[in-house]
Structure formats: C-alpha cells, structure tokens
Amino acid sequence: MTLLPPIQLPKIDFAREFTFSDADYERVRRLIHRTAGISLGPSKKDMVYGRLVRRIRELKLAGFTAYVDLLESPAGRGEFEQFVNALTTNLTFFFREDHHFPLLAEHLKQKAGQEVSIWCAAASTGEEPYSIAITALEALGANARVSILATDLDTSVLETGRRGIYGADKVARLPAGMAARYFDKLPDGNYQARAQLRNLIRFERLNLVDSVWPACKPFDAIFCRNVMIYFDRDTQAGVLRRFVPMLKPDGLLFVGHSENFYFASDLFHLRGKTVYEHAARAAVRPLTHG
C-alpha cells in the first residue's frame, strides 16, 4: 500500500488587526478605573479589544498604544467620552428585577399627597426610570407629585432615554395593559412613552466616582442596580458613604440581584431582597415575630 503524502493545509493567520499588549491593557484598566470606577480583571482583555478597536479604526491610529497616548493627552479630551461609552455595559429592560416594584409602590403610598423624589443612578437607555415612573403613577394616581432624576455615565444611552422611544419587542415586556396606558405606537412600529411619563423624568450625565455630585435634596428612594458589581470594594464603599446623606431617613436603596453590601452594615441594613435602609433606622425598628 502506498501512503499518500500528508495534505498541506494553508496556514491561517489569526493575528489581531492591532497589537494589544499586556502593557496596553494595563494602561486601559488603570484609566477606566481612575475615571469611572470600573474594575476590569484579566479575563476582560478580549472584550476590551473588541470594544475599543472600532475607535482606533475610526480615528486612523496606529494601535492601542497610540490610542491610550491620545486619551492621556490634552488633545484626547473629546475622545474620552467615546472611550467610557465603549466600556460601559447597558443591559436593561422594563421592570427588570420585578420584585422591587411592589415594594416601591407600598413605600410611595405611605407618602401620598407629598412631593416624592427618586434617583435612578444607572439609568442606561431609560427602561428603569420609566418603570419607576409607571409604578409611581399606578401607586399615587395621575396627579402624583413625583420627580425622577435619571443619571448615567454613558451619554449615548441618556439620549435614548430622553426620547423614550423603544421597539415593540421591548415594550412587549411590560406588564399587561401598561403599554396601552403609557405608550403611543408610532408610524414606524416603535413606541414612545407618553408625555405624562417623560415629564416626570430628568436625564443627566453623572459619574458616580466624580469628586462632586450635583446638589440635590435627599431622595425618597435611590435605585443603583447592577452598576457597583463593576467596582472594587473600596469604590463601592465610597459610593455607599456618599449615598447616606442623599437618602431620606425613611428612604430605600434598591440594588442589583448580585450585589451584597454586608461590609457596609454601619451605613445600610438589608430591609428586603436587595433593598436596603439606613442602618440607624434599622437599629430602632421594632422586632416582629411571625
């Protein structure tokens, strides 16, 4: 039997378009942590490459070293917003973590007739603050005196929130009947939140790790969900300390399903499933026996 020579397959080059060294990645990690509080582990290197390579192409730069050099120079101030936007995650949908909203409704009903203020500190594309607004109107009625501050680090998603326009697939996730009550169908098949919702919400850019936050009166509730999972422990503790004076004595802090702040028990005490209250208020709450 004659053996055929082995087939020589063409060599395929899987090399990246741009070199992304460990040193480049470390510079990116330090920069996004210093400016946005986001903590990136070693496993995120490929994700960072995929998100930033588009900016490098658009700017026609030589590679990642040149890109970070630009960001760290005075000429890179205009690009910095694009850099942060690229590295932030904006997964959200209406009434995400729906166990929070009945508790919010009960909390608001206790304040009927009062002015109510709520801060949504990671508003993303707006589904969360609109869910809060719907809950407030359902709990307090159409004449509710409610104001909602919706903030996010990413400027592009804030514009989506301001417009309040969403695809049919997103609106379909609303509880039964709410789409008809609170959204208008547009000619292109999308849906827009009605003015009664949009008028309750003010969208603004805010970086939770900035040294100064805009002056605001204390809030009746703060939603900061699924954002501090990207922060290291020290950054989380710093943000939580700054939340203390921003929340009314009887206020509630709503956090994400995978966030646990047991290490800050001197600041906040767990009230319910991923819902916190001031530690001082919890200390005087009477014990209940069931």
Disulfide bonds with the S-S distance in Angstrom:
none
